Amino acid sequence: MSSLTHFDSEGQAHMVDVAGKAATHRIAVATGRIEMLTSTLALIESGSAKKGDVLGVARIAGIQAAKKTSDLIPLCHPLALTRVAVGFTSHSAEGGLPPHVVCSATVETVGPTGVEMEALTAVQVALLTIYDMCKAVDRGMTISGVRVLEKHGGKSGSFTAVFGQALRDGGGG
């Protein structure tokens, strides 16, 4: 296992120097889900929530969050993102899971460092927005399974999550 890059030789936290790294096309895809009551899912799907279009607002929140990641995570580099796409899939109770909405975010850039944190932040904030917009009818919603599904570009190459990781990490959609 490689050493942690956000610590210097004296163990002090620092922002990684990426000046010498090649700018490459980098992509990351993250996912997560929010579990809820059947009636809450029906409210979201019907578009009749009192606060408006839940998934539309959550999509915009996720996109904004990806763009603001370096403001939230102290050692993240500010990046010029070339694409942020946030999508949702709703699922009724199935396979032992309660009704839920899966969020996925794809983030891209051309630069010297990856966009995994931006994709993860987009998913988390989008799911939190769903919670915020629906908490008046369902305070028991649970966010879970947030993780990176894949990343491409850079010196370390590609990563794609496998089924075993999904089980170990608690799923994700």
C-alpha distance (Angstrom), angle and dihedral (degrees) to the residues before:
residue distance angle dihedral
M1 . . .
S2 3.80 . .
S3 3.78 122.7 .
L4 3.78 122.4 -97.0
T5 3.79 109.3 -89.9
H6 3.80 98.1 -153.1
F7 3.81 93.9 70.2
D8 3.79 126.4 73.2
S9 3.81 125.5 -139.2
E10 3.82 89.8 -82.9
G11 3.80 93.9 51.9
Q12 3.79 95.6 -105.4
A13 3.81 119.7 140.4
H14 3.80 114.7 -111.6
M15 3.77 141.2 162.0
V16 3.81 109.4 -98.0
D17 3.81 114.1 -111.0
V18 3.82 105.9 -121.2
A19 3.82 96.4 170.0
G20 3.80 92.7 108.7
K21 3.80 95.7 46.5
A22 3.78 120.7 102.7
A23 3.78 118.7 -111.0
T24 3.80 106.4 -117.6
H25 3.79 135.6 165.2
R26 3.80 105.1 -88.7
I27 3.79 128.3 -170.4
A28 3.79 132.0 -178.6
V29 3.80 129.6 -177.0
A30 3.81 121.1 -163.7
T31 3.78 132.2 178.3
G32 3.79 141.6 -172.1
R33 3.78 140.1 157.5
I34 3.78 142.1 -133.7
E35 3.80 117.6 -146.8
M36 3.79 119.8 -150.0
L37 3.76 147.5 156.2
T38 3.80 118.9 -68.0
S39 3.81 89.4 -115.1
T40 3.82 91.2 53.9
L41 3.79 92.0 52.3
A42 3.82 89.4 49.0
L43 3.81 89.9 51.6
I44 3.82 91.3 51.5
E45 3.80 93.4 46.1
S46 3.81 93.2 47.8
G47 3.80 92.4 51.3
S48 3.80 90.7 -131.8
A49 3.82 100.2 120.6
K50 3.82 111.6 134.4
K51 3.81 91.9 -122.5
G52 3.81 92.6 53.5
D53 3.82 135.7 -117.0
V54 3.81 100.3 8.1
L55 3.80 97.7 -169.1
G56 3.81 93.7 41.3
V57 3.80 91.6 54.1
A58 3.83 91.5 42.8
R59 3.83 90.4 52.1
I60 3.81 92.0 54.2
A61 3.83 90.6 44.9
G62 3.81 90.4 52.9
I63 3.79 92.3 49.8
Q64 3.80 91.3 48.7
A65 3.80 90.7 47.9
A66 3.81 92.8 53.8
K67 3.79 89.1 53.4
K68 3.84 91.6 49.7
T69 3.82 98.9 44.7
S70 3.81 95.1 112.6
D71 3.83 88.7 54.6
L72 3.82 90.2 55.9
I73 3.81 104.4 36.4
P74 3.82 107.9 55.0
L75 3.82 100.7 -144.8
C76 3.82 99.0 38.4
H77 3.78 117.6 113.6
P78 3.80 118.3 -122.6
L79 3.80 104.6 -111.3
A80 3.77 135.3 -163.3
L81 3.79 99.3 -125.8
T82 3.78 116.1 -152.9
R83 3.81 96.8 -169.1
V84 3.80 139.0 11.8
A85 3.81 119.2 179.3
V86 3.79 122.3 177.6
G87 3.80 121.3 -172.8
F88 3.78 138.7 175.1
T89 3.78 136.4 -150.8
S90 3.79 121.2 -170.6
H91 3.79 121.9 -147.2
S92 3.79 130.1 -169.5
A93 3.80 117.7 -140.2
E94 3.81 106.5 -55.6
G95 3.79 141.0 149.6
G96 3.78 93.4 10.9
L97 3.81 92.7 -53.1
P98 3.79 122.8 116.9
P99 3.81 119.2 -124.7
H100 3.79 109.1 -62.6
V101 3.77 147.8 163.9
V102 3.80 119.2 -128.1
C103 3.79 117.2 -149.6
S104 3.78 122.4 -161.1
A105 3.78 127.0 -175.0
T106 3.78 128.4 -166.1
V107 3.80 116.7 -165.1
E108 3.81 127.2 -176.2
T109 3.79 137.9 -175.5
V110 3.77 140.8 157.9
G111 3.77 104.3 -128.4
P112 3.80 150.4 98.9
T113 3.81 98.3 -78.9
G114 3.79 138.0 43.2
V115 3.79 131.9 -98.0
E116 3.81 101.7 -137.4
M117 3.80 92.6 115.1
E118 3.79 91.3 51.0
A119 3.81 91.7 51.7
L120 3.82 92.2 47.4
T121 3.81 91.6 47.3
A122 3.81 91.3 49.7
V123 3.82 91.0 53.5
Q124 3.80 94.9 45.8
V125 3.80 94.8 48.8
A126 3.81 93.2 44.2
L127 3.82 90.0 52.6
L128 3.81 91.7 45.4
T129 3.80 88.4 52.3
I130 3.80 90.5 54.5
Y131 3.80 88.3 51.1
D132 3.80 91.6 49.0
M133 3.78 93.6 49.2
C134 3.82 94.3 46.8
K135 3.81 103.6 33.8
A136 3.80 92.2 100.8
V137 3.82 89.1 68.5
D138 3.83 101.6 28.1
R139 3.80 121.4 25.3
G140 3.82 90.5 166.5
M141 3.82 95.9 72.7
T142 3.80 113.5 132.1
I143 3.79 128.1 -152.4
S144 3.80 114.8 -150.9
G145 3.77 147.7 145.8
V146 3.80 96.4 45.8
R147 3.80 108.5 165.5
V148 3.77 147.1 129.7
L149 3.80 111.7 -86.7
E150 3.78 96.6 -175.0
K151 3.77 144.3 -12.6
H152 3.79 130.8 -169.6
G153 3.79 135.3 -171.4
G154 3.74 136.4 42.1
K155 3.78 133.4 69.0
S156 3.81 94.8 -56.8
G157 3.81 91.2 57.8
S158 3.77 125.1 -151.0
F159 3.79 132.7 -16.0
T160 3.80 125.5 -167.9
A161 3.78 120.9 -179.3
V162 3.79 114.9 -123.2
F163 3.78 130.1 -148.1
G164 3.83 93.7 -101.0
Q165 3.78 90.0 56.2
A166 3.80 89.7 50.3
L167 3.80 89.9 56.6
R168 3.80 93.9 44.1
D169 3.81 93.3 46.2
G170 3.80 96.4 45.1
G171 3.77 101.0 -99.7
G172 3.74 126.3 -87.6
G173 3.72 110.1 -150.2
